[in-house]
């Protein structure tokens, strides 16, 4: 029996997915979290906490939305990088 690729069964034809899915950044995630906070009428977080990728999001909150964050705890994370920085490594 030949192997069956499950992707066409899951994803409608013509829709991006897998390697065709657009890049999503820390900025995108934080902006979606900000939209949710606004929808829930949350003006300020008492603390944002994250490790690794979550730490990058916590840093982004603290740097780009300082008035919305009272405290920030970052565990084992570096600031988000862009593609140009990856090329220099």
Residue frames as a rotation matrix with the C-alpha (Angstrom) as fourth column:
UNK 1
0.584 0.812 0.000 0.00
0.812 -0.584 0.000 0.00
0.000 0.000 -1.000 0.00
UNK 2
-0.232 -0.641 0.732 1.36
0.597 -0.687 -0.414 3.41
0.768 0.341 0.542 -0.94
UNK 3
-0.642 -0.052 -0.765 1.75
0.698 -0.451 -0.555 6.09
-0.316 -0.891 0.327 1.73
UNK 4
0.246 0.813 0.527 -1.09
0.863 -0.431 0.262 8.58
0.441 0.391 -0.808 1.80
UNK 5
-0.832 -0.480 0.277 -0.36
0.348 -0.842 -0.411 12.28
0.431 -0.246 0.868 2.25
UNK 6
-0.231 0.810 -0.538 -2.86
0.960 0.101 -0.261 13.46
-0.158 -0.577 -0.801 4.93
UNK 7
-0.778 -0.144 -0.612 -2.50
0.209 -0.977 -0.035 17.17
-0.593 -0.155 0.790 4.12
UNK 8
-0.866 0.499 -0.039 -4.99
-0.245 -0.354 0.903 17.24
0.436 0.791 0.429 1.20
UNK 9
-0.253 0.801 -0.543 -7.51
0.667 0.551 0.502 15.50
0.701 -0.235 -0.673 3.48
UNK 10
-0.146 0.110 -0.983 -7.12
0.931 -0.320 -0.174 18.13
-0.334 -0.941 -0.055 6.23
UNK 11
-0.499 -0.189 -0.846 -6.52
0.077 -0.982 0.174 21.34
-0.863 0.021 0.504 4.30
UNK 12
0.644 0.752 0.139 -8.93
0.270 -0.054 -0.961 22.58
-0.716 0.657 -0.238 1.63
UNK 13
0.074 -0.613 0.787 -7.31
0.991 0.135 0.012 22.89
-0.114 0.779 0.617 -1.78
UNK 14
0.157 -0.094 0.983 -5.77
0.543 -0.823 -0.165 26.26
0.825 0.560 -0.078 -2.50
UNK 15
0.948 0.160 0.276 -5.41
-0.138 -0.576 0.806 27.21
0.288 -0.802 -0.523 1.18
UNK 16
0.059 -0.995 0.080 -1.90
-0.575 -0.100 -0.812 27.89
0.816 0.002 -0.578 2.54
UNK 17
0.890 0.138 0.435 -0.56
-0.446 0.468 0.763 25.38
-0.098 -0.873 0.478 5.00
UNK 18
0.696 -0.704 0.141 2.57
0.674 0.708 0.209 23.45
-0.247 -0.050 0.968 5.85
UNK 19
-0.343 -0.931 -0.126 5.59
0.803 -0.360 0.475 25.06
-0.488 0.062 0.871 4.20
UNK 20
-0.431 0.248 0.868 3.25
0.657 -0.573 0.490 27.38
0.619 0.781 0.084 2.27
UNK 21
0.569 0.674 -0.471 1.82
0.810 -0.360 0.463 28.89
0.143 -0.645 -0.751 5.46
UNK 22
0.498 -0.392 0.773 2.91
-0.013 -0.895 -0.446 32.53
0.867 0.212 -0.451 5.93
UNK 23
-0.542 -0.753 -0.374 5.58
0.484 0.085 -0.871 33.31
0.688 -0.653 0.318 8.53
UNK 24
0.720 0.690 0.074 4.17
0.273 -0.381 0.883 34.24
0.638 -0.616 -0.463 11.93
UNK 25
-0.318 -0.909 0.269 6.26
0.163 -0.332 -0.929 36.42
0.934 -0.251 0.253 14.24
UNK 26
-0.597 0.031 -0.802 6.39
0.802 0.009 -0.597 37.32
-0.011 -0.999 -0.030 17.92
UNK 27
-0.945 0.257 -0.203 4.93
-0.259 -0.966 -0.016 40.67
-0.201 0.038 0.979 16.87
UNK 28
-0.472 0.804 -0.361 1.94
-0.379 0.184 0.907 38.87
0.796 0.565 0.218 15.31
UNK 29
-0.250 0.360 -0.899 1.31
0.689 0.718 0.096 36.83
0.680 -0.595 -0.428 18.47
UNK 30
-0.748 -0.068 -0.660 1.56
0.587 -0.532 -0.611 39.84
-0.310 -0.844 0.438 20.78
UNK 31
-0.875 0.469 -0.122 -0.73
-0.476 -0.784 0.398 41.89
0.091 0.406 0.909 18.52
UNK 32
-0.250 0.822 -0.512 -3.33
-0.031 0.522 0.852 39.11
0.968 0.229 -0.105 18.65
UNK 33
-0.333 0.070 -0.940 -2.98
0.900 0.320 -0.295 38.96
0.280 -0.945 -0.169 22.46
UNK 34
-0.948 -0.038 -0.316 -3.35
0.137 -0.945 -0.298 42.75
-0.287 -0.326 0.901 22.60
UNK 35
-0.629 0.769 -0.113 -6.52
-0.476 -0.266 0.838 42.57
0.615 0.581 0.533 20.50
UNK 36
-0.089 0.581 -0.809 -7.92
0.502 0.727 0.467 39.93
0.860 -0.365 -0.357 22.87
UNK 37
-0.619 -0.197 -0.760 -7.00
0.779 -0.274 -0.564 42.03
-0.097 -0.941 0.323 25.93
UNK 38
-0.954 0.290 -0.081 -8.76
-0.298 -0.945 0.133 45.03
-0.038 0.151 0.988 24.42
UNK 39
-0.360 0.857 -0.370 -11.83
-0.241 0.298 0.924 42.91
0.901 0.421 0.100 23.62
UNK 40
0.055 0.318 -0.946 -11.87
0.763 0.598 0.246 41.69
0.645 -0.735 -0.210 27.25
UNK 41
0.716 0.207 0.666 -11.38
-0.084 -0.922 0.377 45.27
0.693 -0.326 -0.643 28.56
UNK 42
0.627 -0.638 -0.447 -8.03
0.731 0.285 0.620 44.43
-0.268 -0.716 0.645 30.14
UNK 43
0.970 -0.207 0.131 -6.10
-0.149 -0.924 -0.353 47.70
0.194 0.322 -0.926 30.27
UNK 44
0.103 -0.967 0.232 -2.95
-0.901 -0.189 -0.389 46.49
0.421 -0.169 -0.891 32.04
UNK 45
0.534 -0.043 -0.845 -1.42
0.156 0.987 0.048 43.12
0.831 -0.158 0.533 32.89
UNK 46
0.921 -0.242 0.304 -0.13
-0.354 -0.197 0.914 42.76
-0.162 -0.950 -0.267 36.45
UNK 47
-0.096 -0.970 0.221 2.67
-0.536 0.238 0.810 40.56
-0.839 -0.041 -0.543 35.09
UNK 48
0.805 0.156 -0.572 3.65
-0.567 0.488 -0.664 38.90
0.176 0.859 0.481 31.84
UNK 49
0.108 -0.723 0.682 5.76
-0.621 0.487 0.614 35.77
-0.776 -0.490 -0.397 32.30
UNK 50
0.940 0.223 -0.256 7.37
-0.340 0.585 -0.736 33.55
-0.014 0.779 0.626 29.72
UNK 51
0.123 -0.907 0.402 10.22
-0.223 0.369 0.902 31.21
-0.967 -0.201 -0.156 29.05
UNK 52
-0.539 -0.450 0.712 11.96
0.566 0.432 0.702 30.71
-0.623 0.782 0.022 25.71
UNK 53
-0.663 0.338 0.668 9.51
0.568 -0.355 0.743 31.76
0.488 0.872 0.044 22.99
UNK 54
0.481 0.845 -0.235 7.06
0.780 -0.290 0.554 32.94
0.400 -0.450 -0.799 25.67
UNK 55
0.128 -0.550 -0.826 9.89
0.716 -0.525 0.460 35.04
-0.686 -0.650 0.327 27.08
UNK 56
-0.837 -0.377 0.396 10.31
0.545 -0.516 0.660 36.70
-0.045 0.769 0.638 23.69
UNK 57
-0.057 0.907 0.418 6.62
0.615 -0.298 0.730 37.60
0.786 0.299 -0.541 23.83
UNK 58
0.581 0.227 -0.782 6.96
0.802 -0.325 0.501 38.93
-0.140 -0.918 -0.370 27.38
UNK 59
-0.439 -0.813 -0.383 9.91
0.636 -0.582 0.506 41.08
-0.634 -0.021 0.773 26.28
UNK 60
-0.709 0.219 0.671 7.93
0.553 -0.418 0.721 42.36
0.438 0.881 0.175 23.32
UNK 61
0.424 0.895 -0.135 5.05
0.752 -0.265 0.604 43.32
0.505 -0.358 -0.786 25.63
UNK 62
0.403 -0.300 -0.864 7.40
0.751 -0.431 0.500 45.17
-0.523 -0.851 0.051 27.98
UNK 63
-0.643 -0.759 -0.104 9.26
0.532 -0.540 0.653 47.03
-0.551 0.365 0.750 25.23
UNK 64
-0.863 0.275 0.423 6.44
0.312 -0.369 0.876 47.85
0.397 0.888 0.233 22.81
UNK 65
0.170 0.959 0.227 3.52
0.126 -0.250 0.960 48.20
0.977 -0.134 -0.163 25.24
UNK 66
-0.743 -0.606 -0.283 5.12
0.320 0.049 -0.946 49.36
0.587 -0.794 0.158 28.53
UNK 67
-0.683 0.545 0.486 1.95
-0.707 -0.660 -0.253 51.09
0.183 -0.517 0.836 29.70
UNK 68
0.348 0.856 -0.382 0.06
-0.733 0.503 0.458 47.79
0.584 0.121 0.803 29.45
UNK 69
0.394 -0.330 -0.858 2.49
0.396 0.903 -0.166 45.76
0.829 -0.275 0.487 31.60
UNK 70
0.878 -0.074 0.473 3.24
-0.436 -0.529 0.728 46.36
0.196 -0.845 -0.497 35.29
UNK 71
0.157 -0.827 0.539 5.91
-0.659 0.319 0.681 43.63
-0.735 -0.463 -0.495 35.60
UNK 72
0.673 -0.034 -0.739 7.78
-0.645 0.463 -0.608 41.36
0.363 0.886 0.289 33.21
UNK 73
0.233 -0.596 0.769 9.48
-0.541 0.578 0.611 38.04
-0.809 -0.558 -0.188 34.04
UNK 74
0.635 -0.131 -0.761 11.60
-0.715 0.272 -0.643 36.50
0.292 0.953 0.079 31.27
UNK 75
0.403 -0.469 0.786 13.15
-0.394 0.686 0.612 33.05
-0.826 -0.556 0.092 31.62
UNK 76
-0.312 -0.672 0.671 15.81
0.267 0.616 0.741 31.75
-0.912 0.411 -0.013 29.22
UNK 77
0.606 0.532 0.592 14.91
0.734 -0.085 -0.674 33.93
-0.308 0.843 -0.442 26.24
UNK 78
-0.656 -0.751 -0.075 16.65
0.610 -0.586 0.534 36.24
-0.445 0.305 0.842 23.84
UNK 79
-0.198 0.583 -0.788 15.15
-0.413 -0.779 -0.473 39.27
-0.889 0.231 0.395 22.14
UNK 80
0.642 0.470 0.606 13.33
0.353 0.520 -0.778 38.31
-0.681 0.713 0.168 18.91
UNK 81
-0.489 -0.831 -0.263 15.56
-0.007 -0.298 0.955 38.41
-0.872 0.469 0.140 15.86
UNK 82
0.587 0.646 -0.489 14.78
-0.523 -0.158 -0.837 39.01
-0.618 0.747 0.245 12.23
UNK 83
0.914 -0.167 0.369 15.97
0.355 0.768 -0.533 37.21
-0.195 0.618 0.762 9.11
UNK 84
0.657 -0.714 0.243 18.84
-0.271 -0.525 -0.807 39.63
0.704 0.464 -0.538 8.53
UNK 85
0.243 -0.559 0.793 20.30
-0.967 -0.074 0.244 38.76
-0.077 -0.826 -0.558 11.94
UNK 86
0.709 0.033 0.704 20.05
-0.108 0.992 0.062 35.04
-0.697 -0.120 0.707 11.18
UNK 87
0.918 -0.362 0.159 22.10
0.227 0.153 -0.962 35.61
0.324 0.919 0.223 8.00
UNK 88
0.413 -0.792 0.449 24.89
-0.678 -0.597 -0.429 37.20
0.608 -0.128 -0.784 10.04
UNK 89
0.540 -0.175 0.823 25.29
-0.691 0.467 0.553 34.17
-0.481 -0.867 0.131 12.31
